[in-house]
């Protein structure tokens, strides 16, 4: 049996800075398929403050492990929703 590649995964990372926090998004996309999930972390000065998971089906999880002000939380929530919407729109050109 000969070696055969059966799939390929493209991994991409996106970064945004909001209210002094770095939001890093990670995307793994099977070749020829739509992105189904975007994960990420919220950090400030290399200290992790929280996690983000946004799925194409509309389910969302944004959580903070450390105290963050309401204003900063709101800015991060807003950016995460906007950023992930843009990523899905950029990466998902194929009809589901």
Chimera marker file (.cmm) of the C-alpha trace (Angstrom):
<marker_set name="trace">
<marker id="1" x="0.000" y="0.000" z="0.000" r="1" g="1" b="0" radius="0.5"/>
<marker id="2" x="1.378" y="3.401" z="-0.977" r="1" g="1" b="0" radius="0.5"/>
<marker id="3" x="1.368" y="6.405" z="1.303" r="1" g="1" b="0" radius="0.5"/>
<marker id="4" x="-1.588" y="8.619" z="0.462" r="1" g="1" b="0" radius="0.5"/>
<marker id="5" x="-2.553" y="11.981" z="1.933" r="1" g="1" b="0" radius="0.5"/>
<marker id="6" x="-6.243" y="11.848" z="2.748" r="1" g="1" b="0" radius="0.5"/>
<marker id="7" x="-6.730" y="15.305" z="4.236" r="1" g="1" b="0" radius="0.5"/>
<marker id="8" x="-5.019" y="18.588" z="4.845" r="1" g="1" b="0" radius="0.5"/>
<marker id="9" x="-5.607" y="21.054" z="7.665" r="1" g="1" b="0" radius="0.5"/>
<marker id="10" x="-4.867" y="24.755" z="7.422" r="1" g="1" b="0" radius="0.5"/>
<marker id="11" x="-4.193" y="26.400" z="10.781" r="1" g="1" b="0" radius="0.5"/>
<marker id="12" x="-4.490" y="30.155" z="11.119" r="1" g="1" b="0" radius="0.5"/>
<marker id="13" x="-3.984" y="32.545" z="14.010" r="1" g="1" b="0" radius="0.5"/>
<marker id="14" x="-5.504" y="35.995" z="14.340" r="1" g="1" b="0" radius="0.5"/>
<marker id="15" x="-4.663" y="38.651" z="16.937" r="1" g="1" b="0" radius="0.5"/>
<marker id="16" x="-6.554" y="41.709" z="18.147" r="1" g="1" b="0" radius="0.5"/>
<marker id="17" x="-5.782" y="44.065" z="21.015" r="1" g="1" b="0" radius="0.5"/>
<marker id="18" x="-8.819" y="45.362" z="22.875" r="1" g="1" b="0" radius="0.5"/>
<marker id="19" x="-8.769" y="47.481" z="26.056" r="1" g="1" b="0" radius="0.5"/>
<marker id="20" x="-5.164" y="46.440" z="26.661" r="1" g="1" b="0" radius="0.5"/>
<marker id="21" x="-5.908" y="42.710" z="26.312" r="1" g="1" b="0" radius="0.5"/>
<marker id="22" x="-4.579" y="40.519" z="23.503" r="1" g="1" b="0" radius="0.5"/>
<marker id="23" x="-7.234" y="38.287" z="21.993" r="1" g="1" b="0" radius="0.5"/>
<marker id="24" x="-5.696" y="35.443" z="20.013" r="1" g="1" b="0" radius="0.5"/>
<marker id="25" x="-7.982" y="33.369" z="17.814" r="1" g="1" b="0" radius="0.5"/>
<marker id="26" x="-7.028" y="29.938" z="16.509" r="1" g="1" b="0" radius="0.5"/>
<marker id="27" x="-8.681" y="28.345" z="13.509" r="1" g="1" b="0" radius="0.5"/>
<marker id="28" x="-8.159" y="24.847" z="12.108" r="1" g="1" b="0" radius="0.5"/>
<marker id="29" x="-9.819" y="24.255" z="8.766" r="1" g="1" b="0" radius="0.5"/>
<marker id="30" x="-9.928" y="21.005" z="6.826" r="1" g="1" b="0" radius="0.5"/>
<marker id="31" x="-9.089" y="21.588" z="3.186" r="1" g="1" b="0" radius="0.5"/>
<marker id="32" x="-12.242" y="22.235" z="1.193" r="1" g="1" b="0" radius="0.5"/>
<marker id="33" x="-14.424" y="22.492" z="4.296" r="1" g="1" b="0" radius="0.5"/>
<marker id="34" x="-15.962" y="25.380" z="6.209" r="1" g="1" b="0" radius="0.5"/>
<marker id="35" x="-14.613" y="26.478" z="9.576" r="1" g="1" b="0" radius="0.5"/>
<marker id="36" x="-16.923" y="25.108" z="12.265" r="1" g="1" b="0" radius="0.5"/>
<marker id="37" x="-15.261" y="26.511" z="15.401" r="1" g="1" b="0" radius="0.5"/>
<marker id="38" x="-12.945" y="29.313" z="16.458" r="1" g="1" b="0" radius="0.5"/>
<marker id="39" x="-11.137" y="29.102" z="19.779" r="1" g="1" b="0" radius="0.5"/>
<marker id="40" x="-9.123" y="31.763" z="21.500" r="1" g="1" b="0" radius="0.5"/>
<marker id="41" x="-7.505" y="33.149" z="24.593" r="1" g="1" b="0" radius="0.5"/>
<marker id="42" x="-7.612" y="36.521" z="26.290" r="1" g="1" b="0" radius="0.5"/>
<marker id="43" x="-4.265" y="37.622" z="27.723" r="1" g="1" b="0" radius="0.5"/>
<marker id="44" x="-2.684" y="40.688" z="29.234" r="1" g="1" b="0" radius="0.5"/>
<marker id="45" x="1.110" y="40.810" z="29.609" r="1" g="1" b="0" radius="0.5"/>
<marker id="46" x="1.322" y="37.043" z="28.960" r="1" g="1" b="0" radius="0.5"/>
<marker id="47" x="-1.149" y="36.304" z="31.777" r="1" g="1" b="0" radius="0.5"/>
<marker id="48" x="-4.217" y="34.380" z="30.595" r="1" g="1" b="0" radius="0.5"/>
<marker id="49" x="-7.489" y="35.977" z="31.645" r="1" g="1" b="0" radius="0.5"/>
<marker id="50" x="-9.943" y="33.813" z="29.755" r="1" g="1" b="0" radius="0.5"/>
<marker id="51" x="-11.058" y="31.650" z="26.868" r="1" g="1" b="0" radius="0.5"/>
<marker id="52" x="-13.248" y="32.062" z="23.815" r="1" g="1" b="0" radius="0.5"/>
<marker id="53" x="-15.046" y="29.416" z="21.770" r="1" g="1" b="0" radius="0.5"/>
<marker id="54" x="-17.409" y="30.527" z="19.033" r="1" g="1" b="0" radius="0.5"/>
<marker id="55" x="-19.043" y="27.879" z="16.834" r="1" g="1" b="0" radius="0.5"/>
<marker id="56" x="-20.558" y="28.321" z="13.387" r="1" g="1" b="0" radius="0.5"/>
<marker id="57" x="-23.853" y="26.905" z="14.677" r="1" g="1" b="0" radius="0.5"/>
<marker id="58" x="-24.216" y="29.967" z="16.928" r="1" g="1" b="0" radius="0.5"/>
<marker id="59" x="-23.142" y="28.475" z="20.252" r="1" g="1" b="0" radius="0.5"/>
<marker id="60" x="-20.719" y="30.659" z="22.160" r="1" g="1" b="0" radius="0.5"/>
<marker id="61" x="-18.589" y="30.453" z="25.276" r="1" g="1" b="0" radius="0.5"/>
<marker id="62" x="-16.596" y="33.432" z="26.528" r="1" g="1" b="0" radius="0.5"/>
<marker id="63" x="-15.275" y="33.012" z="30.043" r="1" g="1" b="0" radius="0.5"/>
<marker id="64" x="-12.869" y="34.866" z="32.292" r="1" g="1" b="0" radius="0.5"/>
<marker id="65" x="-10.702" y="33.163" z="34.921" r="1" g="1" b="0" radius="0.5"/>
<marker id="66" x="-9.545" y="36.425" z="36.483" r="1" g="1" b="0" radius="0.5"/>
<marker id="67" x="-11.341" y="39.627" z="37.444" r="1" g="1" b="0" radius="0.5"/>
<marker id="68" x="-11.970" y="41.989" z="34.530" r="1" g="1" b="0" radius="0.5"/>
<marker id="69" x="-13.913" y="45.251" z="34.736" r="1" g="1" b="0" radius="0.5"/>
<marker id="70" x="-17.390" y="45.387" z="33.221" r="1" g="1" b="0" radius="0.5"/>
<marker id="71" x="-16.240" y="47.923" z="30.605" r="1" g="1" b="0" radius="0.5"/>
<marker id="72" x="-13.295" y="45.761" z="29.544" r="1" g="1" b="0" radius="0.5"/>
<marker id="73" x="-15.516" y="42.655" z="29.510" r="1" g="1" b="0" radius="0.5"/>
<marker id="74" x="-18.008" y="44.390" z="27.263" r="1" g="1" b="0" radius="0.5"/>
<marker id="75" x="-15.245" y="45.542" z="24.899" r="1" g="1" b="0" radius="0.5"/>
<marker id="76" x="-13.830" y="42.008" z="24.733" r="1" g="1" b="0" radius="0.5"/>
<marker id="77" x="-17.277" y="40.433" z="24.161" r="1" g="1" b="0" radius="0.5"/>
<marker id="78" x="-18.049" y="42.914" z="21.382" r="1" g="1" b="0" radius="0.5"/>
<marker id="79" x="-14.670" y="42.421" z="19.707" r="1" g="1" b="0" radius="0.5"/>
<marker id="80" x="-14.865" y="38.619" z="19.968" r="1" g="1" b="0" radius="0.5"/>
<marker id="81" x="-18.283" y="38.514" z="18.316" r="1" g="1" b="0" radius="0.5"/>
<marker id="82" x="-17.255" y="40.940" z="15.569" r="1" g="1" b="0" radius="0.5"/>
<marker id="83" x="-13.858" y="39.335" z="14.969" r="1" g="1" b="0" radius="0.5"/>
<marker id="84" x="-15.185" y="35.782" z="14.787" r="1" g="1" b="0" radius="0.5"/>
<marker id="85" x="-17.987" y="36.862" z="12.456" r="1" g="1" b="0" radius="0.5"/>
<marker id="86" x="-15.346" y="38.338" z="10.144" r="1" g="1" b="0" radius="0.5"/>
<marker id="87" x="-13.210" y="35.196" z="10.332" r="1" g="1" b="0" radius="0.5"/>
<marker id="88" x="-16.175" y="32.943" z="9.504" r="1" g="1" b="0" radius="0.5"/>
<marker id="89" x="-17.095" y="35.205" z="6.567" r="1" g="1" b="0" radius="0.5"/>
<marker id="90" x="-13.509" y="35.218" z="5.249" r="1" g="1" b="0" radius="0.5"/>
<marker id="91" x="-12.874" y="31.493" z="5.627" r="1" g="1" b="0" radius="0.5"/>
<marker id="92" x="-16.295" y="30.036" z="4.794" r="1" g="1" b="0" radius="0.5"/>
<marker id="93" x="-16.777" y="30.614" z="1.107" r="1" g="1" b="0" radius="0.5"/>
<marker id="94" x="-18.252" y="27.177" z="0.493" r="1" g="1" b="0" radius="0.5"/>
<marker id="95" x="-21.985" y="26.601" z="0.817" r="1" g="1" b="0" radius="0.5"/>
<marker id="96" x="-22.897" y="24.280" z="3.681" r="1" g="1" b="0" radius="0.5"/>
<link id1="1" id2="2" r="1" g="1" b="0" radius="0.2"/>
<link id1="2" id2="3" r="1" g="1" b="0" radius="0.2"/>
<link id1="3" id2="4" r="1" g="1" b="0" radius="0.2"/>
<link id1="4" id2="5" r="1" g="1" b="0" radius="0.2"/>
<link id1="5" id2="6" r="1" g="1" b="0" radius="0.2"/>
<link id1="6" id2="7" r="1" g="1" b="0" radius="0.2"/>
<link id1="7" id2="8" r="1" g="1" b="0" radius="0.2"/>
<link id1="8" id2="9" r="1" g="1" b="0" radius="0.2"/>
<link id1="9" id2="10" r="1" g="1" b="0" radius="0.2"/>
<link id1="10" id2="11" r="1" g="1" b="0" radius="0.2"/>
<link id1="11" id2="12" r="1" g="1" b="0" radius="0.2"/>
<link id1="12" id2="13" r="1" g="1" b="0" radius="0.2"/>
<link id1="13" id2="14" r="1" g="1" b="0" radius="0.2"/>
<link id1="14" id2="15" r="1" g="1" b="0" radius="0.2"/>
<link id1="15" id2="16" r="1" g="1" b="0" radius="0.2"/>
<link id1="16" id2="17" r="1" g="1" b="0" radius="0.2"/>
<link id1="17" id2="18" r="1" g="1" b="0" radius="0.2"/>
<link id1="18" id2="19" r="1" g="1" b="0" radius="0.2"/>
<link id1="19" id2="20" r="1" g="1" b="0" radius="0.2"/>
<link id1="20" id2="21" r="1" g="1" b="0" radius="0.2"/>
<link id1="21" id2="22" r="1" g="1" b="0" radius="0.2"/>
<link id1="22" id2="23" r="1" g="1" b="0" radius="0.2"/>
<link id1="23" id2="24" r="1" g="1" b="0" radius="0.2"/>
<link id1="24" id2="25" r="1" g="1" b="0" radius="0.2"/>
<link id1="25" id2="26" r="1" g="1" b="0" radius="0.2"/>
<link id1="26" id2="27" r="1" g="1" b="0" radius="0.2"/>
<link id1="27" id2="28" r="1" g="1" b="0" radius="0.2"/>
<link id1="28" id2="29" r="1" g="1" b="0" radius="0.2"/>
<link id1="29" id2="30" r="1" g="1" b="0" radius="0.2"/>
<link id1="30" id2="31" r="1" g="1" b="0" radius="0.2"/>
<link id1="31" id2="32" r="1" g="1" b="0" radius="0.2"/>
<link id1="32" id2="33" r="1" g="1" b="0" radius="0.2"/>
<link id1="33" id2="34" r="1" g="1" b="0" radius="0.2"/>
<link id1="34" id2="35" r="1" g="1" b="0" radius="0.2"/>
<link id1="35" id2="36" r="1" g="1" b="0" radius="0.2"/>
<link id1="36" id2="37" r="1" g="1" b="0" radius="0.2"/>
<link id1="37" id2="38" r="1" g="1" b="0" radius="0.2"/>
<link id1="38" id2="39" r="1" g="1" b="0" radius="0.2"/>
<link id1="39" id2="40" r="1" g="1" b="0" radius="0.2"/>
<link id1="40" id2="41" r="1" g="1" b="0" radius="0.2"/>
<link id1="41" id2="42" r="1" g="1" b="0" radius="0.2"/>
<link id1="42" id2="43" r="1" g="1" b="0" radius="0.2"/>
<link id1="43" id2="44" r="1" g="1" b="0" radius="0.2"/>
<link id1="44" id2="45" r="1" g="1" b="0" radius="0.2"/>
<link id1="45" id2="46" r="1" g="1" b="0" radius="0.2"/>
<link id1="46" id2="47" r="1" g="1" b="0" radius="0.2"/>
<link id1="47" id2="48" r="1" g="1" b="0" radius="0.2"/>
<link id1="48" id2="49" r="1" g="1" b="0" radius="0.2"/>
<link id1="49" id2="50" r="1" g="1" b="0" radius="0.2"/>
<link id1="50" id2="51" r="1" g="1" b="0" radius="0.2"/>
<link id1="51" id2="52" r="1" g="1" b="0" radius="0.2"/>
<link id1="52" id2="53" r="1" g="1" b="0" radius="0.2"/>
<link id1="53" id2="54" r="1" g="1" b="0" radius="0.2"/>
<link id1="54" id2="55" r="1" g="1" b="0" radius="0.2"/>
<link id1="55" id2="56" r="1" g="1" b="0" radius="0.2"/>
<link id1="56" id2="57" r="1" g="1" b="0" radius="0.2"/>
<link id1="57" id2="58" r="1" g="1" b="0" radius="0.2"/>
<link id1="58" id2="59" r="1" g="1" b="0" radius="0.2"/>
<link id1="59" id2="60" r="1" g="1" b="0" radius="0.2"/>
<link id1="60" id2="61" r="1" g="1" b="0" radius="0.2"/>
<link id1="61" id2="62" r="1" g="1" b="0" radius="0.2"/>
<link id1="62" id2="63" r="1" g="1" b="0" radius="0.2"/>
<link id1="63" id2="64" r="1" g="1" b="0" radius="0.2"/>
<link id1="64" id2="65" r="1" g="1" b="0" radius="0.2"/>
<link id1="65" id2="66" r="1" g="1" b="0" radius="0.2"/>
<link id1="66" id2="67" r="1" g="1" b="0" radius="0.2"/>
<link id1="67" id2="68" r="1" g="1" b="0" radius="0.2"/>
<link id1="68" id2="69" r="1" g="1" b="0" radius="0.2"/>
<link id1="69" id2="70" r="1" g="1" b="0" radius="0.2"/>
<link id1="70" id2="71" r="1" g="1" b="0" radius="0.2"/>
<link id1="71" id2="72" r="1" g="1" b="0" radius="0.2"/>
<link id1="72" id2="73" r="1" g="1" b="0" radius="0.2"/>
<link id1="73" id2="74" r="1" g="1" b="0" radius="0.2"/>
<link id1="74" id2="75" r="1" g="1" b="0" radius="0.2"/>
<link id1="75" id2="76" r="1" g="1" b="0" radius="0.2"/>
<link id1="76" id2="77" r="1" g="1" b="0" radius="0.2"/>
<link id1="77" id2="78" r="1" g="1" b="0" radius="0.2"/>
<link id1="78" id2="79" r="1" g="1" b="0" radius="0.2"/>
<link id1="79" id2="80" r="1" g="1" b="0" radius="0.2"/>
<link id1="80" id2="81" r="1" g="1" b="0" radius="0.2"/>
<link id1="81" id2="82" r="1" g="1" b="0" radius="0.2"/>
<link id1="82" id2="83" r="1" g="1" b="0" radius="0.2"/>
<link id1="83" id2="84" r="1" g="1" b="0" radius="0.2"/>
<link id1="84" id2="85" r="1" g="1" b="0" radius="0.2"/>
<link id1="85" id2="86" r="1" g="1" b="0" radius="0.2"/>
<link id1="86" id2="87" r="1" g="1" b="0" radius="0.2"/>
<link id1="87" id2="88" r="1" g="1" b="0" radius="0.2"/>
<link id1="88" id2="89" r="1" g="1" b="0" radius="0.2"/>
<link id1="89" id2="90" r="1" g="1" b="0" radius="0.2"/>
<link id1="90" id2="91" r="1" g="1" b="0" radius="0.2"/>
<link id1="91" id2="92" r="1" g="1" b="0" radius="0.2"/>
<link id1="92" id2="93" r="1" g="1" b="0" radius="0.2"/>
<link id1="93" id2="94" r="1" g="1" b="0" radius="0.2"/>
<link id1="94" id2="95" r="1" g="1" b="0" radius="0.2"/>
<link id1="95" id2="96" r="1" g="1" b="0" radius="0.2"/>
</marker_set>
